[in-house]
């Protein structure tokens, strides 16, 4: 069967859609969290059957790869729930759970893959703000290495640093992941996705070009965007990555910009409308990896799979980009 790395060379890879917003729609209750209310990552211990159902629903819809329930499974985030000592085991179990479901849907000609997700810690090491800042580069690198070790041991095919808001933290996460791969003597695909504010920059003002330059130069295989925005709002950044990225390009938007309706948050893009936009993106920008973030469902993935046709792979440009810090 093709490895995930080989699949990237020849095909568009379809990820899954949202985890949090989708699992809530399945009737998730406070009791499902056990003694750690609100901790989504603890569900791999307290409600593994429900997490497995999320994976199955996306695999049934046509996802080539499912993402582990490990977005906030780093020591900093888990400490908020009294679970800092469970980092390795929670990540290993989540990865093994996704691996089991992906394996059940894999065939020789249609292998399914597991993407180990690593979200932000909530620390902003680039910031000098006494409240928002905190956490040194070395501390964060060690934090992400610990998380990556569990994901690798559970059987993942790739490590994804996602929803990045601070470029220094993302660099620490990628290098922590690389350290974990060296420790285990395993080479996984490395993916990195930042999230953009309304001004088209990361939270602390980093431009997409700087994000791309740093990630490419530290060996990331797939560079892209996720969360915060719908596909339309991401288009200029996606266009830039398509024209300039030396790595594969991913696009994993929300189902539009969130809106409030009846006292709850909703996402306006339905499956068919979002699939039409993503099909144009895939054709026009020759995307390598597509999927959905907040507000997307298995139906969104199913419609994307129908709408997006195979296309000639993008030829990465030969440009060389550099990035540096400055103080205004």
C-alpha positions in Angstrom: 0.0 0.0 0.0 1.1 3.6 -0.7 2.6 5.4 2.2 1.2 8.8 3.1 4.3 10.4 1.7 3.9 8.6 -1.6 0.2 9.5 -1.7 1.0 13.2 -1.5 3.3 12.9 -4.5 0.5 11.7 -6.8 -3.0 12.6 -5.4 -5.1 15.2 -3.6 -5.5 13.9 0.0 -8.8 14.5 1.7 -8.6 15.0 5.4 -11.7 14.8 7.7 -13.8 17.7 9.0 -14.3 19.3 12.4 -14.0 17.2 15.6 -15.4 19.4 18.3 -18.4 20.9 16.6 -19.3 17.6 15.0 -19.0 15.4 18.2 -21.2 18.0 20.0 -23.9 17.5 17.3 -23.9 13.7 18.1 -25.4 14.4 21.6 -22.2 14.8 23.6 -23.2 15.3 27.3 -21.4 16.6 30.4 -21.4 13.1 31.7 -19.4 11.8 28.8 -16.3 13.7 30.0 -16.1 11.7 33.2 -14.3 13.5 36.0 -12.8 16.1 33.6 -15.6 18.2 32.2 -14.9 20.0 29.0 -11.7 18.1 28.2 -12.2 16.8 24.6 -9.0 14.9 24.7 -10.1 12.9 27.8 -12.9 11.4 25.7 -10.4 8.8 24.4 -10.5 7.5 27.9 -14.1 8.2 29.0 -15.9 7.8 25.7 -13.7 6.0 23.2 -16.7 4.6 21.3 -17.9 8.1 20.5 -14.5 9.3 19.3 -14.3 6.1 17.2 -17.7 6.9 15.7 -16.5 10.4 14.6 -13.5 8.7 12.8 -15.8 6.2 11.2 -18.3 8.8 10.0 -15.5 10.7 8.2 -14.0 7.5 6.8 -17.5 6.5 5.5 -17.8 10.0 3.9 -14.5 9.4 2.0 -11.8 10.9 4.1 -8.4 9.6 3.1 -7.0 10.5 6.6 -8.5 11.1 10.0 -7.1 13.4 12.7 -6.5 12.2 16.2 -8.3 13.6 19.2 -5.1 15.2 20.5 -5.5 18.9 19.5 -5.1 20.1 23.1 -3.3 17.0 24.5 -0.1 18.9 25.5 1.0 19.2 29.1 0.1 22.9 29.3 -3.5 22.4 28.2 -4.0 19.1 30.0 -2.7 20.7 33.2 -5.9 22.9 33.2 -7.9 19.7 33.8 -5.4 18.0 36.2 -4.2 15.7 33.5 -0.6 16.9 32.9 0.7 13.4 34.0 -1.3 11.7 31.3 0.2 13.3 28.2 1.9 10.3 26.7 -0.9 7.8 27.4 -3.7 10.1 26.1 -1.8 10.8 22.9 -0.9 7.1 22.4 -4.5 5.9 23.0 -5.9 8.6 20.7 -3.5 7.7 17.9 -4.1 4.0 18.3 -7.9 4.5 18.3 -7.7 6.4 15.0 -5.3 3.8 13.6 -7.7 1.0 14.4 -10.6 2.8 12.6 -8.4 3.8 9.6 -7.1 0.3 9.3 -10.6 -1.2 9.2 -11.4 1.0 6.1 -8.0 0.6 4.4 -7.7 -1.5 1.2 -4.7 -2.2 -0.9 -5.8 0.5 -3.4 -7.3 2.9 -0.9 -5.2 3.1 2.2 -6.4 5.4 5.0 -4.1 7.4 7.1 -3.8 8.8 10.6 -2.8 12.4 11.2 -1.6 13.2 14.7 -2.7 16.8 15.6 -0.9 19.2 17.9 -2.6 22.5 18.6 -1.3 25.5 20.5 -0.5 25.6 24.2 -2.1 29.0 24.7 1.3 30.4 25.4 2.6 33.2 23.1 6.4 33.0 23.4 6.9 35.8 20.9 4.9 38.2 23.0 6.3 40.4 25.7 2.9 40.7 27.3 3.1 39.5 30.9 -0.3 37.7 30.6 -0.2 36.4 27.1 3.5 35.6 27.0 5.2 32.7 28.8 7.0 29.6 28.0 10.5 29.5 26.5 11.3 28.0 23.2 13.2 25.1 24.9 10.3 24.4 27.3 7.8 24.4 24.4 9.9 22.1 22.3 10.1 19.6 25.1 6.3 19.9 25.6 5.6 19.1 22.0 8.2 16.3 21.9 6.4 14.6 24.8 3.1 14.8 22.9 4.6 13.6 19.6 6.1 10.5 21.2 2.7 9.3 22.3 1.2 10.0 18.8 4.0 8.2 17.1 3.8 5.2 19.3 0.1 5.0 18.6 0.7 4.5 14.9 0.2 7.8 13.2 1.4 8.5 9.6 1.9 12.2 10.0 2.3 14.9 12.7 0.3 18.1 12.2 1.0 21.3 14.0 -2.2 23.2 13.5 -4.1 26.4 14.3 -0.8 28.1 14.9 -0.9 31.6 16.1 2.6 32.3 17.2 5.4 31.4 14.8 8.0 30.8 17.5 5.7 28.3 19.2 5.1 26.6 15.8 8.8 26.3 15.3 9.2 24.7 18.7 6.4 22.3 17.9 7.9 21.2 14.6 11.3 20.8 16.1 9.9 18.9 19.1 8.1 16.6 16.6 11.4 16.1 14.7 13.2 15.2 18.0 10.5 12.7 18.8 10.9 11.1 15.4 14.6 10.8 15.9 14.0 9.3 19.3 11.8 6.6 17.8 13.8 6.3 14.5 10.6 6.9 12.5 10.1 9.3 9.7 6.6 10.7 9.6 5.2 13.4 7.2 5.4 16.8 9.0 2.5 19.2 8.4 2.0 22.8 9.7 -1.0 25.0 9.4 -1.4 28.5 10.8 -4.6 30.4 11.4 -5.1 34.0 10.2 -6.9 37.0 11.7 -9.2 39.3 9.7 -6.2 41.3 8.6 -4.7 38.2 6.8 -1.9 37.8 9.4 -1.3 35.6 12.3 -2.3 36.8 15.8 1.0 38.6 16.5 1.2 40.1 13.0 3.2 37.5 11.2 2.6 37.5 7.4 1.9 34.3 5.5 5.2 34.7 3.6 7.2 34.6 6.9 5.2 31.6 8.2 5.9 29.7 4.9 9.6 30.7 4.8 10.2 29.4 8.4 8.2 26.2 8.1 9.8 25.3 4.7 13.3 25.9 6.0 12.9 23.7 9.0 11.8 20.8 6.9 7.9 20.8 7.0 6.5 18.7 4.2 3.0 20.3 4.0 2.3 24.0 4.7 -1.1 25.4 4.9 -4.0 27.1 6.7 -6.8 26.1 8.9 -9.6 27.5 11.2 -10.6 31.1 11.9 -11.8 31.8 8.4 -14.0 30.3 5.7 -12.5 29.4 2.3 -13.3 32.7 0.6 -11.5 34.7 3.3 -8.5 32.5 3.0 -8.2 32.8 -0.8 -5.4 35.4 -1.1 -3.3 33.4 1.4 -4.0 30.2 -0.4 -3.1 31.8 -3.7 0.2 33.0 -2.3 1.1 29.6 -1.0 0.2 27.9 -4.3 2.5 30.3 -6.2 5.4 30.3 -3.7 5.5 27.3 -1.4 8.3 24.8 -2.0 6.3 22.3 0.1 2.9 20.7 -0.5 -0.1 23.0 0.2 -3.1 22.4 2.4 -6.3 24.3 2.8 -8.6 23.4 5.8 -11.1 26.2 6.3 -14.2 26.6 8.6 -17.6 26.3 7.0 -17.6 30.1 6.6 -17.3 32.8 9.3 -19.2 31.9 12.5 -22.5 33.7 13.1 -24.8 33.8 16.1 -28.3 32.5 15.7 -30.7 31.8 18.5 -28.1 32.2 21.1 -25.7 29.7 19.5 -22.8 29.8 17.1 -23.5 28.5 13.6 -21.4 28.2 10.4 -23.2 29.4 7.2 -21.6 27.3 4.4 -23.5 24.1 3.6 -21.8 21.1 2.2 -22.6 21.8 -1.5 -21.7 25.4 -1.4 -18.4 24.8 0.4 -17.6 21.9 -1.9 -18.0 24.2 -5.0 -15.6 26.7 -3.5 -13.1 24.1 -2.6 -13.3 22.5 -6.0 -12.4 25.8 -7.6 -9.5 26.2 -5.2 -8.3 22.7 -5.9 -8.4 23.3 -9.6 -7.1 26.8 -9.7 -4.4 26.5 -7.0 -3.7 22.7 -7.4 -4.0 22.0 -3.7 -2.4 18.9 -2.3 -4.4 18.5 0.9 -8.0 19.6 1.6 -10.4 19.2 4.5 -12.6 21.1 6.9 -12.3 22.8 10.2 -15.0 24.2 12.6 -18.6 23.7 11.4 -17.8 21.1 8.8 -19.3 17.6 8.9 -19.0 14.3 7.1 -21.5 15.7 4.6 -19.0 18.5 3.8 -16.3 15.9 3.1 -18.6 13.7 1.1 -19.6 16.7 -1.2 -15.9 17.8 -1.5 -15.0 14.3 -2.6 -17.7 14.4 -5.3 -16.8 17.9 -6.5 -13.1 17.8 -6.6 -11.5 16.0 -9.6 -7.9 14.9 -9.8 -5.7 17.5 -11.4 -2.1 17.8 -12.4 0.1 18.3 -9.4 1.5 21.7 -8.7 5.2 22.2 -9.6 6.8 23.9 -6.6 8.6 27.1 -7.5 12.4 27.6 -7.1 12.1 30.8 -5.1 14.0 31.0 -1.8 12.4 33.0 1.0 13.9 34.2 4.3 12.3 35.6 7.4 13.6 37.6 10.3 12.3 39.3 13.4 12.0 43.0 13.9 10.8 45.4 16.6 8.7 48.4 15.6 
